[in-house]
Amino acid sequence: MITVRSATEKDLQATLDIYNEIIANSTAIFQYEPQTLEMRKAWFAEKKEKNYPVFVAEEDNVIVGFSTFGQFRNWQAYKYSVENSVYVRADCRGRGIGKLLLQPLIDTAKQMQLHTIIAGIVADNEASIALHKQFGFIEVAHFKEVGYKFNKWLDLKFLQLML
């Protein structure tokens, strides 16, 4: 059985491993270099300081995915808009874990009286786009060739859920 709970410091290595695997092997994250555990600890501390959630999906005491959100852009007027992230371990994708991780983000955003959640998704990630659409996200933008990774240009879609 898979359970979802708030992340703790002891989950950081597992979330880092998932994140770095995605950097190395997919276009879901527009980064080239892996993160360090120190970077992940700083990331987690900032999430806690800003009261942003980090959830983990756990199966048999193993972290199989995580989700979070953060401010959409760093100017004050964006304070009611957040951008979400949902990441699932490579060998666990396609099992509904993303659904389990997205719902608590939406619930938390509503509790925080936020106005909207935005998802930035590489345009060819059909699974992530379908996941977000299941929860009512609507495509609001399609940016052509804004990222470059693995020797190819990448389009980026923005999907939005009004709370």
FIKOLZA-1660 file (N, C-alpha, C; in steps of 0.1 Angstrom, whole numbers, plus 5000, padded with zeros to 4 digits):
% residues 163
   i   px   py   pz ch aa at
   1 5008 4988 5000  A  M  N
   1 5000 5000 5000  A  M CA
   1 5009 5013 5000  A  M  C
   2 5005 5022 4992  A  I  N
   2 5012 5035 4991  A  I CA
   2 5005 5045 5000  A  I  C
   3 5013 5052 5009  A  T  N
   3 5008 5062 5017  A  T CA
   3 5015 5075 5013  A  T  C
   4 5008 5086 5016  A  V  N
   4 5013 5100 5013  A  V CA
   4 5014 5107 5026  A  V  C
   5 5025 5113 5029  A  R  N
   5 5026 5121 5042  A  R CA
   5 5036 5133 5039  A  R  C
   6 5036 5141 5049  A  S  N
   6 5045 5153 5048  A  S CA
   6 5060 5148 5049  A  S  C
   7 5068 5153 5041  A  A  N
   7 5082 5149 5041  A  A CA
   7 5089 5154 5054  A  A  C
   8 5100 5147 5057  A  T  N
   8 5108 5151 5068  A  T CA
   8 5123 5151 5063  A  T  C
   9 5132 5156 5072  A  E  N
   9 5146 5156 5068  A  E CA
   9 5151 5143 5064  A  E  C
  10 5146 5132 5070  A  K  N
  10 5152 5119 5067  A  K CA
  10 5148 5114 5053  A  K  C
  11 5138 5121 5046  A  D  N
  11 5134 5117 5033  A  D CA
  11 5142 5124 5022  A  D  C
  12 5151 5133 5026  A  L  N
  12 5158 5142 5016  A  L CA
  12 5167 5134 5006  A  L  C
  13 5174 5124 5011  A  Q  N
  13 5182 5116 5002  A  Q CA
  13 5174 5109 4992  A  Q  C
  14 5163 5103 4996  A  A  N
  14 5154 5096 4986  A  A CA
  14 5148 5106 4976  A  A  C
  15 5144 5118 4980  A  T  N
  15 5139 5127 4971  A  T CA
  15 5150 5132 4961  A  T  C
  16 5162 5134 4967  A  L  N
  16 5173 5138 4959  A  L CA
  16 5176 5127 4948  A  L  C
  17 5176 5115 4952  A  D  N
  17 5179 5104 4942  A  D CA
  17 5169 5104 4931  A  D  C
  18 5156 5106 4934  A  I  N
  18 5145 5107 4924  A  I CA
  18 5148 5119 4915  A  I  C
  19 5150 5130 4921  A  Y  N
  19 5152 5142 4913  A  Y CA
  19 5164 5141 4904  A  Y  C
  20 5176 5136 4909  A  N  N
  20 5188 5135 4901  A  N CA
  20 5186 5125 4890  A  N  C
  21 5179 5114 4892  A  E  N
  21 5176 5104 4881  A  E CA
  21 5168 5111 4870  A  E  C
  22 5159 5119 4874  A  I  N
  22 5151 5126 4864  A  I CA
  22 5159 5136 4856  A  I  C
  23 5168 5144 4863  A  I  N
  23 5177 5153 4856  A  I CA
  23 5185 5145 4846  A  I  C
  24 5191 5134 4850  A  A  N
  24 5200 5126 4842  A  A CA
  24 5193 5119 4830  A  A  C
  25 5181 5116 4831  A  N  N
  25 5175 5107 4821  A  N CA
  25 5162 5112 4814  A  N  C
  26 5158 5124 4818  A  S  N
  26 5145 5129 4812  A  S CA
  26 5146 5144 4809  A  S  C
  27 5136 5149 4802  A  T  N
  27 5135 5163 4800  A  T CA
  27 5125 5170 4809  A  T  C
  28 5120 5162 4819  A  A  N
  28 5110 5168 4829  A  A CA
  28 5116 5179 4837  A  A  C
  29 5129 5179 4839  A  I  N
  29 5135 5190 4847  A  I CA
  29 5145 5196 4837  A  I  C
  30 5144 5209 4836  A  F  N
  30 5153 5217 4827  A  F CA
  30 5166 5220 4833  A  F  C
  31 5173 5210 4839  A  Q  N
  31 5186 5212 4845  A  Q CA
  31 5195 5202 4839  A  Q  C
  32 5208 5205 4839  A  Y  N
  32 5218 5195 4834  A  Y CA
  32 5226 5188 4845  A  Y  C
  33 5229 5195 4856  A  E  N
  33 5238 5190 4866  A  E CA
  33 5229 5185 4878  A  E  C
  34 5234 5173 4884  A  P  N
  34 5227 5168 4896  A  P CA
  34 5228 5177 4908  A  P  C
  35 5219 5176 4917  A  Q  N
  35 5220 5184 4929  A  Q CA
  35 5228 5176 4940  A  Q  C
  36 5232 5183 4950  A  T  N
  36 5239 5177 4961  A  T CA
  36 5229 5176 4973  A  T  C
  37 5233 5168 4983  A  L  N
  37 5224 5167 4995  A  L CA
  37 5224 5181 5002  A  L  C
  38 5234 5188 5002  A  E  N
  38 5234 5201 5008  A  E CA
  38 5224 5211 5001  A  E  C
  39 5224 5210 4988  A  M  N
  39 5214 5218 4980  A  M CA
  39 5200 5213 4984  A  M  C
  40 5198 5200 4985  A  R  N
  40 5184 5195 4988  A  R CA
  40 5180 5200 5002  A  R  C
  41 5190 5200 5012  A  K  N
  41 5187 5205 5025  A  K CA
  41 5183 5219 5025  A  K  C
  42 5190 5228 5017  A  A  N
  42 5187 5242 5016  A  A CA
  42 5173 5244 5010  A  A  C
  43 5170 5236 5000  A  W  N
  43 5157 5236 4993  A  W CA
  43 5146 5233 5003  A  W  C
  44 5148 5223 5011  A  F  N
  44 5138 5219 5021  A  F CA
  44 5136 5229 5032  A  F  C
  45 5147 5235 5036  A  A  N
  45 5147 5246 5047  A  A CA
  45 5139 5258 5041  A  A  C
  46 5141 5261 5029  A  E  N
  46 5133 5272 5023  A  E CA
  46 5118 5269 5022  A  E  C
  47 5115 5257 5018  A  K  N
  47 5101 5252 5017  A  K CA
  47 5095 5254 5031  A  K  C
  48 5101 5250 5041  A  K  N
  48 5096 5250 5055  A  K CA
  48 5094 5265 5059  A  K  C
  49 5105 5273 5056  A  E  N
  49 5104 5287 5060  A  E CA
  49 5092 5295 5054  A  E  C
  50 5089 5291 5041  A  K  N
  50 5078 5298 5034  A  K CA
  50 5065 5291 5036  A  K  C
  51 5065 5280 5044  A  N  N
  51 5053 5273 5047  A  N CA
  51 5047 5265 5034  A  N  C
  52 5056 5261 5025  A  Y  N
  52 5052 5254 5014  A  Y CA
  52 5053 5239 5016  A  Y  C
  53 5044 5231 5012  A  P  N
  53 5044 5217 5016  A  P CA
  53 5053 5209 5007  A  P  C
  54 5058 5198 5013  A  V  N
  54 5065 5188 5005  A  V CA
  54 5059 5175 5010  A  V  C
  55 5054 5167 5001  A  F  N
  55 5048 5154 5004  A  F CA
  55 5056 5143 4998  A  F  C
  56 5056 5132 5004  A  V  N
  56 5063 5120 4999  A  V CA
  56 5053 5109 4998  A  V  C
  57 5054 5100 4988  A  A  N
  57 5047 5088 4986  A  A CA
  57 5056 5077 4991  A  A  C
  58 5051 5068 5000  A  E  N
  58 5059 5058 5006  A  E CA
  58 5053 5044 5004  A  E  C
  59 5061 5035 5000  A  E  N
  59 5056 5021 4998  A  E CA
  59 5066 5012 5005  A  E  C
  60 5062 5004 5015  A  D  N
  60 5071 4995 5022  A  D CA
  60 5083 5002 5027  A  D  C
  61 5081 5014 5033  A  N  N
  61 5092 5022 5039  A  N CA
  61 5102 5027 5029  A  N  C
  62 5098 5028 5016  A  V  N
  62 5106 5033 5005  A  V CA
  62 5099 5045 4999  A  V  C
  63 5106 5056 4997  A  I  N
  63 5100 5068 4991  A  I CA
  63 5100 5065 4975  A  I  C
  64 5088 5066 4970  A  V  N
  64 5086 5063 4955  A  V CA
  64 5082 5076 4948  A  V  C
  65 5080 5087 4954  A  G  N
  65 5077 5099 4947  A  G CA
  65 5076 5111 4957  A  G  C
  66 5076 5123 4952  A  F  N
  66 5073 5134 4961  A  F CA
  66 5067 5146 4953  A  F  C
  67 5061 5155 4960  A  S  N
  67 5055 5166 4953  A  S CA
  67 5056 5179 4962  A  S  C
  68 5055 5190 4956  A  T  N
  68 5056 5203 4963  A  T CA
  68 5051 5214 4955  A  T  C
  69 5050 5226 4961  A  F  N
  69 5048 5238 4952  A  F CA
  69 5056 5249 4959  A  F  C
  70 5058 5259 4950  A  G  N
  70 5065 5271 4955  A  G CA
  70 5059 5283 4947  A  G  C
  71 5064 5295 4951  A  Q  N
  71 5058 5307 4945  A  Q CA
  71 5061 5307 4930  A  Q  C
  72 5051 5311 4922  A  F  N
  72 5052 5310 4907  A  F CA
  72 5063 5319 4902  A  F  C
  73 5063 5331 4907  A  R  N
  73 5074 5341 4904  A  R CA
  73 5077 5349 4916  A  R  C
  74 5089 5355 4917  A  N  N
  74 5094 5360 4929  A  N CA
  74 5090 5375 4932  A  N  C
  75 5080 5380 4925  A  W  N
  75 5075 5394 4928  A  W CA
  75 5063 5393 4938  A  W  C
  76 5062 5403 4946  A  Q  N
  76 5051 5403 4956  A  Q CA
  76 5037 5400 4951  A  Q  C
  77 5034 5406 4940  A  A  N
  77 5020 5404 4935  A  A CA
  77 5016 5390 4931  A  A  C
  78 5027 5381 4930  A  Y  N
  78 5024 5367 4927  A  Y CA
  78 5022 5359 4939  A  Y  C
  79 5020 5365 4951  A  K  N
  79 5020 5357 4963  A  K CA
  79 5008 5347 4964  A  K  C
  80 4998 5349 4956  A  Y  N
  80 4987 5339 4956  A  Y CA
  80 4987 5329 4945  A  Y  C
  81 4999 5329 4938  A  S  N
  81 5000 5319 4927  A  S CA
  81 5012 5311 4930  A  S  C
  82 5011 5297 4928  A  V  N
  82 5022 5288 4930  A  V CA
  82 5024 5279 4918  A  V  C
  83 5036 5273 4917  A  E  N
  83 5039 5264 4907  A  E CA
  83 5041 5250 4913  A  E  C
  84 5035 5240 4909  A  N  N
  84 5037 5227 4915  A  N CA
  84 5047 5218 4908  A  N  C
  85 5051 5208 4915  A  S  N
  85 5060 5198 4910  A  S CA
  85 5056 5184 4915  A  S  C
  86 5056 5174 4907  A  V  N
  86 5053 5161 4911  A  V CA
  86 5063 5151 4904  A  V  C
  87 5070 5144 4912  A  Y  N
  87 5081 5135 4907  A  Y CA
  87 5079 5121 4912  A  Y  C
  88 5080 5111 4904  A  V  N
  88 5078 5097 4907  A  V CA
  88 5090 5089 4903  A  V  C
  89 5095 5080 4911  A  R  N
  89 5107 5072 4908  A  R CA
  89 5104 5065 4895  A  R  C
  90 5115 5063 4887  A  A  N
  90 5114 5058 4874  A  A CA
  90 5107 5044 4873  A  A  C
  91 5110 5035 4883  A  D  N
  91 5105 5022 4882  A  D CA
  91 5091 5021 4888  A  D  C
  92 5085 5032 4892  A  C  N
  92 5072 5032 4898  A  C CA
  92 5062 5040 4890  A  C  C
  93 5066 5046 4879  A  R  N
  93 5056 5054 4871  A  R CA
  93 5045 5046 4865  A  R  C
  94 5034 5052 4863  A  G  N
  94 5023 5045 4857  A  G CA
  94 5014 5038 4866  A  G  C
  95 5016 5040 4879  A  R  N
  95 5009 5032 4890  A  R CA
  95 4999 5041 4897  A  R  C
  96 4997 5054 4893  A  G  N
  96 4988 5062 4900  A  G CA
  96 4994 5070 4912  A  G  C
  97 5007 5070 4913  A  I  N
  97 5014 5076 4924  A  I CA
  97 5013 5092 4922  A  I  C
  98 5014 5096 4910  A  G  N
  98 5012 5111 4907  A  G CA
  98 4999 5116 4912  A  G  C
  99 4988 5108 4910  A  K  N
  99 4975 5112 4915  A  K CA
  99 4975 5114 4930  A  K  C
 100 4981 5104 4937  A  L  N
 100 4982 5105 4952  A  L CA
 100 4990 5117 4957  A  L  C
 101 4999 5121 4949  A  L  N
 101 5008 5133 4953  A  L CA
 101 5002 5146 4949  A  L  C
 102 4994 5147 4939  A  L  N
 102 4989 5160 4934  A  L CA
 102 4977 5164 4943  A  L  C
 103 4968 5155 4947  A  Q  N
 103 4956 5160 4955  A  Q CA
 103 4960 5167 4967  A  Q  C
 104 4970 5162 4975  A  P  N
 104 4973 5170 4988  A  P CA
 104 4978 5184 4985  A  P  C
 105 4985 5185 4973  A  L  N
 105 4990 5199 4970  A  L CA
 105 4978 5208 4967  A  L  C
 106 4968 5203 4960  A  I  N
 106 4956 5211 4957  A  I CA
 106 4949 5215 4970  A  I  C
 107 4947 5205 4979  A  D  N
 107 4940 5207 4992  A  D CA
 107 4948 5217 5000  A  D  C
 108 4961 5216 5001  A  T  N
 108 4969 5225 5009  A  T CA
 108 4968 5239 5003  A  T  C
 109 4968 5240 4990  A  A  N
 109 4967 5254 4984  A  A CA
 109 4954 5260 4987  A  A  C
 110 4943 5253 4987  A  K  N
 110 4930 5258 4991  A  K CA
 110 4930 5262 5005  A  K  C
 111 4936 5254 5014  A  Q  N
 111 4937 5257 5028  A  Q CA
 111 4945 5270 5031  A  Q  C
 112 4955 5272 5022  A  M  N
 112 4963 5284 5024  A  M CA
 112 4957 5296 5017  A  M  C
 113 4945 5295 5011  A  Q  N
 113 4938 5305 5004  A  Q CA
 113 4945 5311 4993  A  Q  C
 114 4952 5302 4985  A  L  N
 114 4959 5306 4973  A  L CA
 114 4949 5307 4962  A  L  C
 115 4953 5313 4951  A  H  N
 115 4943 5316 4941  A  H CA
 115 4944 5307 4929  A  H  C
 116 4957 5303 4926  A  T  N
 116 4959 5294 4914  A  T CA
 116 4971 5286 4915  A  T  C
 117 4971 5274 4909  A  I  N
 117 4983 5266 4908  A  I CA
 117 4987 5265 4893  A  I  C
 118 4999 5266 4890  A  I  N
 118 5004 5265 4876  A  I CA
 118 5014 5253 4876  A  I  C
 119 5013 5246 4865  A  A  N
 119 5022 5235 4862  A  A CA
 119 5029 5238 4849  A  A  C
 120 5043 5238 4850  A  G  N
 120 5051 5239 4838  A  G CA
 120 5055 5225 4834  A  G  C
 121 5051 5221 4822  A  I  N
 121 5054 5207 4818  A  I CA
 121 5060 5207 4804  A  I  C
 122 5071 5199 4802  A  V  N
 122 5076 5198 4789  A  V CA
 122 5065 5192 4780  A  V  C
 123 5064 5198 4768  A  A  N
 123 5052 5196 4760  A  A CA
 123 5050 5181 4755  A  A  C
 124 5061 5173 4755  A  D  N
 124 5059 5159 4751  A  D CA
 124 5056 5150 4762  A  D  C
 125 5055 5155 4775  A  N  N
 125 5052 5147 4786  A  N CA
 125 5037 5145 4788  A  N  C
 126 5032 5136 4779  A  E  N
 126 5018 5134 4778  A  E CA
 126 5012 5128 4791  A  E  C
 127 5019 5120 4798  A  A  N
 127 5014 5115 4811  A  A CA
 127 5012 5126 4821  A  A  C
 128 5022 5135 4823  A  S  N
 128 5020 5145 4833  A  S CA
 128 5009 5155 4829  A  S  C
 129 5008 5158 4816  A  I  N
 129 4997 5167 4811  A  I CA
 129 4984 5160 4814  A  I  C
 130 4982 5147 4811  A  A  N
 130 4970 5140 4814  A  A CA
 130 4967 5140 4829  A  A  C
 131 4977 5137 4837  A  L  N
 131 4975 5137 4851  A  L CA
 131 4969 5151 4856  A  L  C
 132 4975 5162 4852  A  H  N
 132 4970 5175 4856  A  H CA
 132 4956 5178 4851  A  H  C
 133 4953 5174 4839  A  K  N
 133 4940 5176 4833  A  K CA
 133 4929 5168 4841  A  K  C
 134 4933 5157 4846  A  Q  N
 134 4923 5149 4854  A  Q CA
 134 4919 5157 4867  A  Q  C
 135 4927 5166 4871  A  F  N
 135 4924 5174 4883  A  F CA
 135 4919 5188 4880  A  F  C
 136 4916 5190 4867  A  G  N
 136 4909 5202 4863  A  G CA
 136 4919 5213 4858  A  G  C
 137 4932 5210 4857  A  F  N
 137 4941 5220 4851  A  F CA
 137 4938 5221 4836  A  F  C
 138 4939 5234 4831  A  I  N
 138 4937 5237 4817  A  I CA
 138 4949 5243 4811  A  I  C
 139 4952 5239 4799  A  E  N
 139 4964 5244 4792  A  E CA
 139 4962 5259 4789  A  E  C
 140 4971 5268 4793  A  V  N
 140 4969 5282 4791  A  V CA
 140 4981 5288 4783  A  V  C
 141 4992 5280 4781  A  A  N
 141 5003 5286 4773  A  A CA
 141 5011 5274 4767  A  A  C
 142 5017 5276 4755  A  H  N
 142 5026 5267 4749  A  H CA
 142 5038 5275 4744  A  H  C
 143 5049 5274 4750  A  F  N
 143 5061 5281 4746  A  F CA
 143 5069 5272 4737  A  F  C
 144 5073 5277 4726  A  K  N
 144 5081 5269 4716  A  K CA
 144 5096 5270 4719  A  K  C
 145 5102 5259 4719  A  E  N
 145 5117 5258 4720  A  E CA
 145 5123 5267 4730  A  E  C
 146 5119 5267 4743  A  V  N
 146 5124 5275 4753  A  V CA
 146 5135 5268 4762  A  V  C
 147 5136 5255 4760  A  G  N
 147 5146 5247 4767  A  G CA
 147 5154 5239 4757  A  G  C
 148 5167 5236 4761  A  Y  N
 148 5175 5228 4752  A  Y CA
 148 5182 5217 4761  A  Y  C
 149 5179 5205 4758  A  K  N
 149 5185 5194 4766  A  K CA
 149 5186 5181 4757  A  K  C
 150 5196 5174 4759  A  F  N
 150 5198 5161 4751  A  F CA
 150 5199 5164 4736  A  F  C
 151 5205 5175 4732  A  N  N
 151 5207 5179 4718  A  N CA
 151 5194 5182 4711  A  N  C
 152 5184 5186 4718  A  K  N
 152 5171 5190 4711  A  K CA
 152 5164 5201 4718  A  K  C
 153 5157 5209 4711  A  W  N
 153 5149 5220 4716  A  W CA
 153 5136 5214 4722  A  W  C
 154 5132 5220 4734  A  L  N
 154 5120 5216 4741  A  L CA
 154 5110 5227 4742  A  L  C
 155 5097 5223 4739  A  D  N
 155 5086 5232 4742  A  D CA
 155 5081 5230 4756  A  D  C
 156 5076 5240 4762  A  L  N
 156 5070 5240 4775  A  L CA
 156 5056 5245 4775  A  L  C
 157 5047 5237 4782  A  K  N
 157 5033 5240 4783  A  K CA
 157 5031 5245 4798  A  K  C
 158 5022 5255 4799  A  F  N
 158 5017 5259 4812  A  F CA
 158 5003 5254 4813  A  F  C
 159 5000 5247 4824  A  L  N
 159 4986 5243 4827  A  L CA
 159 4983 5250 4840  A  L  C
 160 4970 5254 4842  A  Q  N
 160 4966 5262 4853  A  Q CA
 160 4953 5257 4859  A  Q  C
 161 4953 5257 4873  A  L  N
 161 4941 5253 4880  A  L CA
 161 4937 5265 4888  A  L  C
 162 4925 5270 4886  A  M  N
 162 4920 5281 4894  A  M CA
 162 4914 5275 4907  A  M  C
 163 4918 5280 4918  A  L  N
 163 4912 5275 4931  A  L CA
 163 4900 5283 4935  A  L  C
% end
